[in-house]
């Protein structure tokens, strides 16, 4: 820091890249161990990246654990909704805001990163926020009923079971609470009015995970019971030591003033509609207060201005020429896009110049692989923890999340992030969410009025739980109602006899003691007998043609799996184990991998593909559309970065010469993994030694293509992925003709979806699009009438002139539609206006808003 010039006191520092700004903020926080730094960024789109970068540097400077860094560096997002449009902010947003405010008031926050629009809304007074918060420990005296009142005051809702953030449940002497921001809910056991134990538990199984010493319960909202007496700056004034830094002050000022103008306009519109509306001054802080705070902040900018340069015309923040200004030399890291040879050459050049180099890997597995990779080029790299060897190493390797690298020439420091070297687009994980909701219905989410199936008595309606006295004890039963008002009571100990009905239509209810259920079971048994012949034929064919038995996992397989930066769900682990067991068997694999969109099927398939490639086999990835093929190729290249695996694609968007070259190399064994549409099934596509075929959404291929796939199944291992398998495919899996693995658990980093139903309002559409674009996202707009879709497109363009809009519908030719979808995936457009032909199975994490 000293050599770079960043430690010199200054009101304005210019020349910093975004990651270098994060280093400055972290160093500022390190110098204030008992204080807090408020770092203001232009928009919400900068929050996640900045939080991750600051957390990495502060953890390195102060030696914080990841958990401690997550508690110390907190985002403070904006509400992202207009208070005069009747839309409530998402509970995930308000709980993050409340958590940041509470941490500032308690003195536990080190850095709070806020967008310009986040600081303007008025919030609950610090005293009220602290009073509504709870710290619960074993041995503490508090009656469960009093605790329930406090939780309701903090915005929690009483649900049983408590399996979502912001819920709690009370059952006798047991209280379950799922605090916002926590990975797992917490179970409190009481003896009388005293807390005996605290422990986390898995909401899907109700099993304990680990005992804990305490839990902090923070309100779910930043405004409690319309108490708006304070601003975020009032919280800051309570801190022992505080400092404000601003990234790109002109952009912050413009965004803040735009919000004020938008709110004033919405307020006037509400009055014109005759709706009761509070004045903006009661909901938002005065703009003068915001200006005054920013005038005394430290301004960080990428571009340096001469001292005599005039202020931006758009900026309304005073920036006197007399303020001390410090230019710092920093340069963004060169984006090498996987060119390892060029990277090695740059490392040698910088090493000869005496510079220190640091590579930041996202996972321990990728760090280990990078050290091995550099060793192949005779470059000595060591983990940064091995300080003894550091002076001999050309590159130090650390593990963490850093968006981009940079160079500080005056400090002789060069930092590389994964994305600089391997062209990997790493996204910071969102706030964790417990994995409890399954896409296959079961008794966990059974509600009164749902249909259930009893193995002996058939379909009935679930009425509820009922306690019945038997002798001296009271037992709990499921009450099921059948035709003719007949009732059946099933002890909770025999839940194995009951299953939630999962059919698509409303079923007829059976009669207790009737024959309809027995007839239904007889029909199913007959259908299964009819399929037995097909079952025997297929198994005979598969057994007659021995397949390749893949080798057990190599150390490279372990490194590849360790490089995955997210935690696998239990279902993913189970599916991976099933697939590896099949692949290591001499019988050709034919497995259906079934799971909802976004549940991690592709990661499972990529591990199988890597295993095949490590055994010298080729892998074919078959997708039903060019768009999906393009997406798979992009994902595979990112995931396989750093490993010597050649990945190619054949599609209509490749020239004939390029396709011919790829097909020739494929036949020669020079291509390890090929992605494509049904073009891969053409007679001119020959493999040298194919070992695995991965088929995505098999039900969308035609009959002829399915026959070709069926021929391949007798020779090679086949893994079929589907979110919506056709009944026959699913039936074949259920009766054993095809093996099936189910991923029914969503990833832990998934936020719940917020749905708002409002009357058609162009202003709502425009504001929703602008809000999403402001945070760097993209928007789907679905309009299911082709004849008027372009009129809607004109409306969107008028409402948001700066938005780049692309249209897609079923009457377009296939190539134009695919090109539109690909351009949207590549972020060439901000809004995709389409009919319900919107491509299913696409992974576009940047598209977070859909308007229908």
ZAPA-115652 format. One record per residue (C-alpha): z, y, x. Coordinates in steps of 0.05 Angstrom, whole numbers, padded with zeros to 5 digits, always signed. Example, Ala and Ser with C-alpha at 12.3 -4.5 7.8 and 13.67 -1.06 7.14 Angstrom:
2
+00156-00090+00246 +00143-00021+00273 
//
This chain:
852
+00000+00000+00000 +00018+00048+00055 -00046+00036+00094 -00088+00044+00032 -00057+00111+00015 -00033+00089-00053 +00041+00100-00036 +00032+00176-00025 +00062+00215-00084 +00006+00244-00125 -00007+00267-00196 -00078+00240-00194 -00107+00182-00155 -00182+00169-00156 -00229+00116-00130 -00190+00056-00158 -00224-00004-00189 -00192-00033-00251 -00157-00088-00212 -00134-00038-00159 -00103+00005-00215 -00063-00057-00235 -00038-00063-00163 -00016+00010-00165 +00021+00000-00231 +00055-00063-00205 +00076-00027-00141 +00103+00031-00183 +00144-00018-00224 +00170-00052-00161 +00196+00015-00136 +00235+00021-00202 +00273-00045-00210 +00317-00015-00265 +00263+00028-00297 +00201+00020-00338 +00128+00041-00327 +00086+00059-00388 +00013+00048-00369 -00037+00077-00419 -00107+00048-00423 -00166+00075-00464 -00170+00019-00516 -00142-00048-00540 -00199-00084-00506 -00166-00068-00439 -00097-00096-00457 -00103-00170-00442 -00139-00161-00376 -00093-00106-00352 -00030-00145-00372 -00054-00207-00334 -00073-00167-00272 -00007-00128-00270 +00032-00192-00282 -00002-00225-00223 +00013-00169-00175 +00085-00156-00198 +00100-00230-00195 +00074-00231-00124 +00112-00168-00103 +00178-00186-00136 +00174-00262-00134 +00177-00270-00209 +00164-00336-00245 +00108-00336-00297 +00159-00337-00353 +00197-00277-00322 +00132-00239-00313 +00114-00251-00386 +00180-00221-00407 +00174-00162-00360 +00101-00141-00372 +00088-00129-00446 +00027-00107-00486 +00034-00052-00538 -00029-00058-00582 -00051-00011-00637 -00046-00030-00711 -00123-00032-00715 -00120-00016-00790 -00125+00047-00830 -00060+00059-00870 -00099+00094-00925 -00144+00034-00939 -00090-00014-00964 -00095-00062-00905 -00032-00087-00871 -00032-00097-00796 -00031-00169-00771 +00039-00196-00760 +00018-00217-00690 +00005-00144-00673 +00067-00115-00705 +00112-00168-00673 +00083-00152-00604 +00097-00078-00616 +00168-00092-00638 +00180-00137-00579 +00157-00083-00530 +00200-00030-00564 +00261-00075-00564 +00251-00092-00490 +00246-00018-00471 +00309-00002-00512 +00347-00060-00479 +00322-00043-00409 +00289-00111-00397 +00217-00086-00397 +00187-00069-00329 +00116-00050-00350 +00090-00035-00420 +00015-00029-00427 -00008+00011-00487 -00075+00035-00515 -00083+00108-00534 -00085+00091-00608 -00021+00049-00602 +00024+00107-00582 +00008+00153-00640 +00038+00115-00701 +00111+00132-00714 +00161+00074-00708 +00231+00054-00726 +00288+00089-00689 +00314+00052-00627 +00384+00045-00658 +00355+00012-00720 +00311-00034-00679 +00369-00058-00637 +00413-00067-00698 +00360-00112-00731 +00354-00155-00668 +00398-00216-00653 +00420-00253-00591 +00447-00322-00611 +00487-00367-00565 +00529-00430-00571 +00600-00414-00591 +00580-00350-00628 +00611-00340-00697 +00562-00321-00753 +00557-00352-00822 +00489-00384-00837 +00484-00341-00900 +00496-00277-00859 +00445-00300-00808 +00395-00310-00864 +00405-00238-00889 +00395-00211-00818 +00331-00252-00810 +00304-00226-00875 +00320-00155-00853 +00281-00169-00789 +00220-00188-00830 +00226-00264-00827 +00208-00306-00888 +00246-00367-00912 +00201-00429-00911 +00215-00503-00905 +00193-00528-00855 +00192-00468-00808 +00128-00483-00771 +00097-00414-00764 +00119-00353-00725 +00164-00309-00767 +00193-00365-00811 +00263-00394-00817 +00294-00451-00856 +00366-00468-00874 +00388-00538-00891 +00464-00543-00895 +00492-00533-00826 +00423-00530-00792 +00382-00466-00785 +00311-00468-00757 +00280-00403-00731 +00210-00392-00703 +00214-00325-00666 +00150-00287-00652 +00124-00295-00582 +00160-00361-00570 +00124-00426-00556 +00170-00470-00597 +00218-00458-00656 +00292-00462-00645 +00343-00505-00683 +00415-00481-00690 +00469-00531-00709 +00532-00502-00740 +00602-00527-00747 +00628-00483-00803 +00608-00412-00783 +00604-00427-00708 +00539-00443-00671 +00550-00509-00636 +00482-00521-00602 +00414-00489-00593 +00352-00529-00577 +00277-00522-00582 +00238-00573-00623 +00168-00595-00640 +00152-00571-00711 +00101-00626-00722 +00149-00683-00707 +00216-00647-00717 +00239-00679-00651 +00281-00640-00601 +00249-00616-00537 +00305-00585-00495 +00373-00550-00504 +00374-00475-00489 +00428-00425-00472 +00408-00370-00520 +00352-00343-00564 +00333-00271-00578 +00307-00256-00647 +00267-00191-00650 +00242-00159-00715 +00171-00178-00734 +00151-00106-00749 +00155-00040-00712 +00171-00003-00777 +00233-00029-00814 +00242-00007-00887 +00199+00055-00878 +00243+00082-00821 +00193+00123-00780 +00241+00170-00746 +00217+00157-00675 +00157+00151-00629 +00145+00104-00571 +00162+00161-00524 +00232+00165-00555 +00244+00094-00531 +00219+00113-00462 +00269+00169-00458 +00326+00119-00465 +00306+00083-00401 +00346+00096-00337 +00282+00111-00299 +00212+00117-00328 +00142+00136-00306 +00077+00143-00344 +00010+00126-00314 -00057+00137-00348 -00122+00100-00335 -00183+00144-00345 -00149+00203-00379 -00213+00231-00409 -00228+00166-00447 -00155+00162-00470 -00159+00233-00497 -00224+00221-00533 -00200+00157-00566 -00134+00189-00587 -00167+00250-00617 -00218+00206-00653 -00161+00167-00686 -00127+00232-00708 -00192+00257-00739 -00205+00189-00773 -00135+00187-00802 -00141+00258-00829 -00209+00242-00860 -00181+00178-00893 -00121+00217-00919 -00166+00269-00952 -00209+00214-00983 -00147+00181-01011 -00125+00246-01043 -00195+00255-01072 -00190+00186-01103 -00125+00206-01136 -00084+00156-01096 -00013+00172-01074 -00013+00180-00999 +00038+00200-00946 +00017+00257-00901 -00009+00238-00832 +00049+00276-00800 +00099+00227-00831 +00060+00167-00804 +00035+00192-00737 +00063+00232-00680 +00037+00302-00667 -00023+00305-00620 +00012+00361-00581 +00069+00313-00563 +00018+00263-00537 -00018+00316-00496 +00047+00340-00465 +00067+00270-00443 -00001+00256-00413 -00001+00323-00376 +00059+00299-00335 +00032+00228-00323 -00001+00200-00261 -00075+00197-00274 -00115+00138-00246 -00190+00140-00245 -00248+00102-00216 -00291+00161-00199 -00264+00218-00156 -00275+00291-00175 -00275+00350-00128 -00214+00394-00135 -00257+00451-00161 -00294+00408-00211 -00284+00431-00283 -00248+00387-00332 -00288+00343-00379 -00310+00381-00441 -00284+00324-00484 -00214+00324-00453 -00162+00366-00486 -00107+00347-00436 -00088+00402-00387 -00103+00382-00316 -00088+00442-00271 -00126+00448-00206 -00059+00456-00171 -00038+00384-00185 -00037+00342-00121 -00096+00294-00118 -00104+00233-00074 -00171+00197-00065 -00165+00123-00046 -00221+00080-00019 -00228+00016-00060 -00290-00025-00073 -00303-00079-00125 -00313-00149-00097 -00385-00171-00091 -00404-00219-00148 -00430-00280-00111 -00448-00321-00174 -00434-00388-00141 -00469-00373-00074 -00417-00406-00030 -00459-00399+00033 -00462-00323+00024 -00387-00322+00011 -00372-00360+00075 -00416-00311+00114 -00378-00252+00085 -00311-00285+00102 -00332-00294+00174 -00356-00222+00178 -00291-00194+00150 -00249-00242+00193 -00284-00216+00256 -00267-00145+00232 -00194-00165+00229 -00186-00161+00154 -00139-00202+00111 -00171-00242+00055 -00138-00269-00008 -00171-00315-00059 -00138-00320-00127 -00149-00386-00164 -00131-00396-00237 -00101-00465-00228 -00069-00506-00171 -00126-00555-00177 -00179-00501-00166 -00138-00473-00108 -00137-00542-00074 -00211-00552-00087 -00228-00484-00057 -00188-00500+00006 -00227-00565+00013 -00293-00530-00001 -00282-00478+00053 -00260-00533+00101 -00330-00564+00094 -00357-00498+00122 -00305-00497+00179 -00266-00441+00147 -00190-00450+00151 -00156-00432+00086 -00083-00443+00068 -00039-00432+00007 -00006-00364+00011 +00063-00398+00008 +00052-00428+00077 +00070-00364+00114 +00076-00400+00181 +00002-00418+00181 -00020-00351+00152 -00036-00318+00218 -00085-00374+00237 -00120-00376+00169 -00183-00338+00151 -00167-00340+00077 -00101-00343+00039 -00104-00378-00028 -00059-00358-00086 -00053-00384-00157 -00053-00334-00215 -00095-00296-00265 -00136-00239-00236 -00197-00211-00272 -00236-00185-00212 -00225-00176-00138 -00230-00113-00096 -00228-00088-00025 -00183-00035+00006 -00219-00018+00072 -00163+00027+00098 -00112-00029+00087 -00159-00082+00116 -00149-00124+00052 -00202-00162+00012 -00182-00198-00052 -00228-00247-00088 -00219-00272-00158 -00250-00337-00184 -00299-00297-00226 -00326-00262-00164 -00343-00327-00128 -00357-00379-00180 -00384-00337-00237 -00330-00363-00283 -00310-00322-00342 -00235-00332-00347 -00199-00305-00409 -00126-00290-00408 -00089-00335-00457 -00065-00303-00521 +00007-00306-00544 +00024-00378-00553 +00025-00410-00622 +00057-00477-00636 +00008-00534-00649 +00030-00557-00718 -00028-00551-00766 -00074-00611-00771 -00144-00611-00800 -00131-00680-00829 -00081-00671-00885 -00017-00710-00884 +00054-00705-00911 +00072-00648-00864 +00038-00597-00910 +00049-00631-00976 +00059-00582-01033 +00081-00589-01106 +00020-00606-01148 -00018-00642-01092 -00047-00711-01105 -00018-00769-01067 -00036-00843-01060 +00015-00898-01064 -00008-00962-01031 +00012-01005-01091 +00007-00958-01151 -00052-00913-01135 -00064-00838-01145 -00009-00794-01174 +00015-00722-01170 +00071-00699-01124 +00125-00665-01165 +00176-00652-01111 +00237-00679-01075 +00295-00701-01118 +00366-00722-01100 +00392-00781-01140 +00463-00809-01137 +00466-00883-01121 +00537-00910-01121 +00579-00865-01078 +00521-00834-01039 +00464-00787-01054 +00393-00805-01032 +00330-00763-01029 +00267-00787-01064 +00195-00764-01072 +00179-00757-01145 +00108-00777-01164 +00080-00768-01234 +00028-00816-01262 -00014-00818-01326 +00026-00819-01391 +00083-00779-01358 +00105-00841-01320 +00147-00826-01259 +00156-00862-01193 +00213-00846-01145 +00198-00865-01072 +00256-00863-01022 +00242-00816-00963 +00255-00876-00917 +00191-00908-00946 +00143-00850-00935 +00097-00901-00901 +00077-00924-00971 +00051-00855-00990 -00007-00814-00963 -00035-00746-00985 -00101-00753-01023 -00158-00725-00980 -00218-00732-01026 -00264-00673-01041 -00260-00677-01117 -00202-00677-01166 -00186-00751-01176 -00165-00784-01241 -00091-00802-01242 -00076-00876-01246 -00027-00908-01296 +00033-00945-01271 +00021-01020-01282 -00053-01006-01299 -00115-01040-01271 -00156-00980-01246 -00124-00979-01177 -00133-01053-01167 -00207-01047-01187 -00216-00990-01137 -00185-01032-01081 -00229-01091-01099 -00292-01048-01093 -00272-01024-01024 -00258-01095-01001 -00327-01117-01025 -00360-01059-00988 -00324-01078-00925 -00348-01150-00931 -00419-01126-00939 -00413-01087-00874 -00386-01146-00836 -00456-01172-00819 -00477-01105-00789 -00412-01104-00751 -00425-01173-00721 -00497-01156-00703 -00480-01092-00667 -00422-01122-00628 -00466-01182-00609 -00520-01135-00582 -00469-01094-00543 -00436-01156-00513 -00503-01187-00494 -00524-01127-00452 -00469-01113-00401 -00459-01040-00385 -00434-01005-00324 -00359-01009-00311 -00340-00942-00282 -00290-00937-00225 -00219-00913-00235 -00207-00838-00227 -00219-00809-00158 -00179-00752-00127 -00238-00706-00145 -00229-00726-00218 -00156-00705-00212 -00176-00638-00180 -00228-00626-00235 -00176-00639-00289 -00123-00596-00254 -00172-00538-00253 -00168-00534-00329 -00123-00473-00340 -00098-00490-00409 -00049-00544-00432 -00081-00604-00465 -00058-00623-00534 -00030-00693-00546 -00093-00712-00584 -00137-00689-00526 -00096-00731-00477 -00101-00791-00523 -00177-00783-00532 -00187-00776-00456 -00147-00840-00444 -00188-00877-00497 -00254-00854-00467 -00234-00871-00395 -00212-00940-00417 -00280-00951-00451 -00318-00926-00391 -00281-00971-00342 -00298-01031-00386 -00364-01068-00376 -00380-01062-00451 -00423-01001-00468 -00380-00947-00500 -00398-00922-00570 -00343-00873-00589 -00340-00818-00641 -00299-00758-00620 -00279-00722-00684 -00245-00654-00686 -00251-00586-00717 -00288-00529-00683 -00247-00500-00626 -00201-00560-00619 -00225-00578-00549 -00277-00633-00558 -00322-00604-00504 -00267-00606-00451 -00256-00680-00466 -00331-00693-00460 -00336-00655-00394 -00282-00699-00363 -00321-00760-00384 -00385-00729-00355 -00350-00713-00289 -00325-00785-00284 -00396-00811-00294 -00425-00763-00242 -00371-00784-00191 -00396-00856-00198 -00467-00834-00180 -00492-00837-00252 -00532-00784-00289 -00507-00753-00354 -00548-00728-00413 -00518-00675-00460 -00557-00676-00526 -00550-00618-00575 -00586-00608-00642 -00608-00536-00628 -00630-00494-00569 -00572-00446-00581 -00520-00501-00576 -00555-00530-00515 -00553-00462-00481 -00479-00456-00498 -00464-00525-00469 -00502-00509-00405 -00463-00444-00396 -00396-00479-00408 -00413-00537-00362 -00435-00491-00305 -00371-00451-00311 -00327-00513-00313 -00363-00550-00257 -00365-00489-00211 -00341-00507-00141 -00363-00580-00146 -00429-00607-00118 -00459-00622-00186 -00529-00599-00206 -00535-00580-00279 -00602-00564-00312 -00628-00553-00382 -00695-00566-00417 -00710-00522-00478 -00765-00482-00510 -00742-00420-00471 -00761-00452-00405 -00833-00448-00382 -00873-00513-00379 -00873-00508-00303 -00797-00502-00301 -00789-00560-00350 -00837-00604-00309 -00798-00589-00245 -00732-00607-00278 -00760-00671-00308 -00789-00692-00241 -00722-00679-00206 -00687-00717-00261 -00729-00778-00249 -00717-00772-00174 -00642-00769-00185 -00635-00697-00160 -00605-00674-00226 -00536-00699-00242 -00526-00671-00312 -00581-00649-00360 -00572-00611-00424 -00624-00607-00478 -00646-00615-00550 -00686-00674-00577 -00735-00657-00521 -00692-00703-00479 -00712-00761-00523 -00787-00752-00508 -00823-00809-00473 -00839-00767-00411 -00765-00756-00396 -00743-00811-00349 -00675-00818-00316 -00664-00849-00248 -00597-00879-00268 -00567-00852-00332 -00495-00873-00346 -00470-00829-00402 -00501-00797-00463 -00461-00743-00499 -00488-00727-00568 -00464-00664-00603 -00468-00663-00680 -00508-00728-00686 -00514-00721-00761 -00562-00662-00751 -00615-00704-00716 -00673-00735-00754 -00684-00809-00767 -00734-00818-00710 -00688-00785-00660 -00629-00827-00684 -00669-00891-00672 -00682-00869-00600 -00608-00854-00592 -00592-00923-00621 -00636-00956-00568 -00599-00919-00513 -00532-00941-00541 -00547-01013-00522 -00554-00993-00449 -00509-00934-00433 -00441-00907-00453 -00447-00859-00512 -00398-00806-00535 -00414-00772-00601 -00378-00706-00618 -00374-00680-00689 -00332-00632-00730 -00363-00656-00795 -00387-00729-00789 -00429-00755-00846 -00394-00806-00891 -00432-00865-00862 -00415-00847-00790 -00343-00836-00808 -00341-00900-00849 -00370-00940-00791 -00316-00912-00746 -00260-00926-00795 -00280-00999-00803 -00288-01010-00729 -00364-01012-00719 -00355-00950-00677 -00293-00931-00639 -00263-00864-00659 -00216-00813-00627 -00189-00757-00670 -00168-00688-00645 -00129-00660-00703 -00083-00612-00666 -00106-00541-00654 -00096-00511-00585 -00030-00476-00572 -00064-00409-00558 -00094-00400-00626 -00073-00341-00670 -00071-00348-00745 -00129-00316-00783 -00116-00254-00825 -00157-00250-00889 -00164-00187-00931 -00198-00187-00999 -00220-00116-01017 -00274-00086-01062 -00340-00068-01029 -00328-00005-00989 -00377+00020-00936 -00320+00057-00901 -00280-00008-00893 -00341-00043-00864 -00353+00014-00815 -00281+00017-00794 -00275-00058-00784 -00337-00059-00740 -00313+00001-00699 -00244-00029-00690 -00273-00094-00664 -00322-00058-00618 -00266-00014-00592 -00230-00075-00565 -00294-00102-00535 -00308-00153-00589 -00367-00173-00633 -00374-00179-00709 -00407-00228-00758 -00432-00197-00822 -00453-00251-00873 -00499-00231-00930 -00531-00290-00967 -00593-00256-00997 -00653-00254-00952 -00690-00203-00996 -00636-00150-00985 -00609-00169-00917 -00647-00113-00881 -00620-00062-00930 -00550-00084-00910 -00573-00079-00837 -00594-00007-00849 -00527+00007-00881 -00489-00022-00821 -00533+00019-00774 -00519+00083-00813 -00444+00069-00816 -00439+00052-00742 -00499+00084-00706 -00473+00061-00638 -00472-00013-00658 -00528-00059-00635 -00547-00101-00696 -00588-00165-00697 -00610-00201-00760 -00617-00277-00770 -00637-00315-00833 -00669-00381-00853 -00738-00354-00868 -00749-00331-00796 -00788-00378-00751 -00743-00424-00710 -00757-00392-00643 -00741-00321-00668 -00676-00345-00701 -00654-00381-00638 -00671-00320-00595 -00629-00275-00640 -00570-00324-00636 -00576-00330-00560 -00579-00254-00551 -00515-00248-00593 -00481-00302-00551 -00503-00263-00488 -00470-00200-00517 -00535-00162-00521 -00516-00144-00593 -00450-00123-00625 -00463-00145-00696 -00498-00208-00722 -00521-00198-00793 -00540-00266-00821 -00542-00311-00882 -00499-00373-00884 -00547-00403-00832 -00499-00376-00780 -00497-00430-00727 -00439-00478-00733 -00404-00505-00672 -00418-00443-00631 -00361-00420-00586 -00364-00344-00586 -00293-00323-00568 -00314-00250-00566 -00330-00251-00642 -00263-00241-00676 -00283-00206-00741 -00326-00233-00798 -00345-00191-00858 -00372-00229-00919 
//
